[in-house]
């Protein structure tokens, strides 16, 4: 595996915090060059000029951290283009200044709690995706309440559920309960129907917003549907500048 492939794989781990989807899959990565001196240069775009600057900052910062961790990368230059706050975001991430310093006088808090709020929503959406086939197969609410993660087949939603729980610090082993709240508490049996309805609302909202962002990106950059779903990543090595 080449360093170029490592950079691509690193970017694929970066997710839009609201959509819980890879920025590569969403088409937000439009360029990536790896210089011979180990400098990785990445260009990003978003669906609109006015996408929330806090979400944009998280994605640029996460891309910087992910690419910087790649073996053989000596420096990561992440540039967000075509955004009203790109100058502040790019400079703040490059300086590792944090969101408040990047938006001096405009921002009061760092973005850790916002990130966790979206991560909790992503976990509940993954939980609902995992449970839906079980309900369709005839499992009762009572049976779902007794289930552990190890009782489930190895599926993509189940793996995603475990991963989001782990990121939140919620136990995600085989013996841990399937149904937990956003903060990791086991869902009481009498609250399971309401809990799953709320989780379904979150899941539908995330999926609807994802589709909407894809459409906005397609219209903004006049892309074909296929290229909007996953923009080509241009990887090339060239002499240092």
C-alpha positions as CSV (number, residue, x, y, z in Angstrom):
1,X,0.0,0.0,0.0
2,X,1.4,3.4,-1.0
3,X,1.4,6.5,1.1
4,X,-1.1,8.0,-1.3
5,X,-3.5,5.2,-0.5
6,X,-3.0,5.8,3.2
7,X,-3.9,9.4,2.8
8,X,-7.1,8.4,0.9
9,X,-8.0,5.9,3.6
10,X,-7.4,8.6,6.3
11,X,-9.7,11.0,4.6
12,X,-12.4,8.3,4.3
13,X,-12.5,8.1,8.2
14,X,-13.5,11.8,8.5
15,X,-17.2,12.2,8.7
16,X,-19.6,15.1,8.3
17,X,-20.7,15.4,12.0
18,X,-24.3,16.1,11.2
19,X,-24.7,13.4,8.5
20,X,-22.4,10.7,10.0
21,X,-21.1,10.0,6.5
22,X,-17.5,10.0,5.2
23,X,-16.5,13.3,3.5
24,X,-15.1,11.1,0.7
25,X,-18.4,9.4,0.1
26,X,-20.2,12.7,0.2
27,X,-18.0,14.2,-2.5
28,X,-16.5,16.9,-0.2
29,X,-12.9,15.9,-1.2
30,X,-11.9,17.4,-4.5
31,X,-8.2,17.1,-4.5
32,X,-5.3,15.5,-2.7
33,X,-1.6,15.8,-3.7
34,X,1.3,14.1,-1.9
35,X,4.6,15.9,-2.4
36,X,7.9,14.1,-2.5
37,X,8.9,15.9,0.7
38,X,5.9,14.4,2.5
39,X,3.5,17.4,2.4
40,X,-0.1,16.3,1.8
41,X,-2.3,19.0,0.3
42,X,-6.0,18.4,0.4
43,X,-8.8,20.5,-1.0
44,X,-12.3,20.4,0.3
45,X,-15.7,21.8,-0.7
46,X,-19.2,21.9,0.8
47,X,-22.7,21.9,-0.6
48,X,-23.3,25.6,-0.1
49,X,-21.3,28.8,0.5
50,X,-23.1,29.3,3.8
51,X,-22.7,25.8,5.4
52,X,-22.5,26.1,9.2
53,X,-18.9,27.2,10.1
54,X,-18.8,25.1,13.2
55,X,-19.6,21.9,11.1
56,X,-17.0,23.0,8.5
57,X,-14.4,23.7,11.1
58,X,-14.8,20.2,12.6
59,X,-14.4,18.5,9.2
60,X,-11.3,20.5,8.2
61,X,-9.8,19.9,11.7
62,X,-10.6,16.2,11.5
63,X,-9.1,16.0,8.0
64,X,-6.0,17.7,9.2
65,X,-5.6,15.3,12.2
66,X,-6.4,12.2,10.1
67,X,-3.9,13.1,7.3
68,X,-1.2,14.2,9.7
69,X,-1.3,10.8,11.4
70,X,-0.4,9.0,8.1
71,X,3.0,7.5,8.1
72,X,5.3,9.4,5.7
73,X,3.3,12.6,5.8
74,X,5.5,15.4,7.3
75,X,2.9,18.2,6.9
76,X,-0.8,18.4,6.1
77,X,-2.3,21.4,4.4
78,X,-6.1,21.2,4.3
79,X,-7.8,24.0,2.4
80,X,-11.6,24.5,2.4
81,X,-12.7,26.3,-0.8
82,X,-15.8,28.4,-1.8
83,X,-17.0,29.0,1.8
84,X,-17.7,32.4,3.4
85,X,-15.5,31.5,6.4
86,X,-12.8,29.5,4.7
87,X,-10.1,32.0,5.5
88,X,-10.8,31.9,9.3
89,X,-11.3,28.1,9.2
90,X,-8.2,27.3,7.2
91,X,-6.0,29.6,9.3
92,X,-7.4,28.4,12.6
93,X,-6.9,24.7,11.7
94,X,-3.4,25.3,10.4
95,X,-2.4,27.1,13.6
96,X,-4.2,24.5,15.8
97,X,-5.9,27.5,17.4
98,X,-9.3,26.1,18.1
99,X,-12.7,27.3,17.1
100,X,-12.9,30.2,19.6
101,X,-9.6,31.6,18.6
102,X,-10.3,31.2,14.9
103,X,-13.5,33.2,15.3
104,X,-12.2,35.7,17.8
105,X,-15.1,37.7,19.3
106,X,-17.7,35.6,17.5
107,X,-17.5,32.2,19.1
108,X,-17.8,31.5,22.8
109,X,-17.3,27.8,23.1
110,X,-15.2,25.0,21.6
111,X,-17.0,22.3,19.6
112,X,-16.5,19.2,21.8
113,X,-20.0,19.1,23.1
114,X,-21.5,19.8,19.7
115,X,-19.5,16.9,18.3
116,X,-20.8,14.6,21.1
117,X,-24.4,15.7,20.5
118,X,-24.2,14.6,16.9
119,X,-22.4,11.4,17.8
120,X,-25.2,10.5,20.2
121,X,-27.7,11.1,17.4
122,X,-25.6,8.9,15.1
123,X,-25.5,6.2,17.7
124,X,-29.3,6.2,18.1
125,X,-29.8,6.2,14.3
126,X,-27.5,3.1,14.0
127,X,-29.4,1.5,16.8
128,X,-32.7,2.0,15.0
129,X,-31.2,0.6,11.8
130,X,-30.0,-2.5,13.7
131,X,-33.4,-3.0,15.4
132,X,-35.6,-2.5,12.4
133,X,-35.0,-5.9,10.8
134,X,-35.5,-7.6,14.2
135,X,-38.9,-6.0,14.5
136,X,-39.8,-6.9,10.9
137,X,-38.8,-10.5,11.8
138,X,-41.4,-10.6,14.7
139,X,-39.3,-9.8,17.8
140,X,-41.4,-8.2,20.5
141,X,-40.4,-5.1,22.5
142,X,-39.9,-7.3,25.5
143,X,-37.5,-9.5,23.6
144,X,-35.6,-6.5,22.3
145,X,-35.2,-5.3,25.8
146,X,-33.5,-8.5,26.8
147,X,-31.1,-8.6,23.8
148,X,-27.4,-8.1,24.1
149,X,-25.1,-6.9,21.3
150,X,-23.7,-10.4,21.0
151,X,-27.1,-11.8,20.1
152,X,-27.1,-10.0,16.8
153,X,-25.6,-11.1,13.5
154,X,-22.5,-9.3,12.2
155,X,-24.1,-6.6,9.9
156,X,-23.0,-3.2,8.8
157,X,-25.5,-1.3,11.0
158,X,-24.4,-3.5,14.0
159,X,-20.8,-2.7,13.4
160,X,-21.6,1.0,13.1
161,X,-23.6,0.9,16.3
162,X,-20.7,-0.7,18.2
163,X,-18.3,1.9,16.8
164,X,-20.4,4.9,17.7
165,X,-21.0,3.5,21.2
166,X,-17.2,3.0,21.6
167,X,-16.6,6.6,20.5
168,X,-19.0,7.8,23.2
169,X,-17.4,5.6,25.8
170,X,-20.6,3.5,26.0
171,X,-19.8,-0.3,26.6
172,X,-20.1,-2.1,23.3
173,X,-19.1,-5.7,24.1
174,X,-21.1,-8.8,23.3
175,X,-22.7,-8.9,26.8
176,X,-23.8,-5.3,26.8
177,X,-27.5,-4.4,26.2
178,X,-28.6,-3.7,22.7
179,X,-31.0,-0.8,23.7
180,X,-29.4,2.1,25.5
181,X,-30.2,5.8,25.7
182,X,-28.0,8.5,24.2
183,X,-26.0,8.6,27.4
184,X,-25.6,4.8,27.7
185,X,-28.3,3.8,30.2
186,X,-30.3,0.7,29.5
187,X,-33.7,1.6,28.2
188,X,-36.5,0.5,30.6
189,X,-38.9,-2.0,29.1
190,X,-41.9,0.3,29.3
191,X,-40.0,3.0,27.5
192,X,-38.8,1.0,24.5
193,X,-41.5,1.9,22.0
194,X,-41.1,5.6,22.6
195,X,-37.3,5.3,22.6
196,X,-37.4,3.5,19.2
197,X,-39.8,6.1,17.7
198,X,-37.5,8.9,18.7
199,X,-34.5,7.0,17.3
200,X,-36.4,6.5,14.0
201,X,-37.1,10.2,13.8
202,X,-33.4,10.9,14.2
203,X,-32.4,8.3,11.6
204,X,-34.9,9.6,9.1
205,X,-33.7,13.2,9.7
206,X,-30.1,12.3,9.2
207,X,-30.9,10.4,6.0
208,X,-33.1,13.2,4.6
209,X,-30.4,15.8,5.3
210,X,-27.8,13.6,3.6
211,X,-29.9,13.4,0.5
212,X,-30.5,17.1,0.6
213,X,-26.8,17.9,0.9
214,X,-26.0,15.6,-2.0
215,X,-28.6,17.4,-4.2
216,X,-27.2,20.8,-3.2
217,X,-23.6,19.8,-4.0
218,X,-24.8,18.4,-7.4
219,X,-26.5,21.7,-8.2
220,X,-23.8,23.9,-7.0
221,X,-21.0,22.3,-8.9
222,X,-23.1,20.9,-11.8
223,X,-22.1,17.4,-11.1
224,X,-23.6,14.1,-12.3
225,X,-25.3,12.1,-9.6
226,X,-22.5,9.6,-9.6
227,X,-19.8,12.1,-9.2
228,X,-21.7,13.9,-6.4
229,X,-22.0,10.6,-4.5
230,X,-18.2,10.2,-4.6
231,X,-16.0,12.8,-6.1
232,X,-12.8,11.6,-7.7
233,X,-9.7,12.0,-5.5
234,X,-6.8,13.3,-7.6
235,X,-3.6,11.9,-6.0
236,X,-0.3,12.9,-7.6
237,X,3.3,13.3,-6.4
238,X,5.2,16.4,-7.5
239,X,8.4,18.2,-6.5
240,X,8.2,20.4,-3.3
241,X,7.4,24.0,-4.0
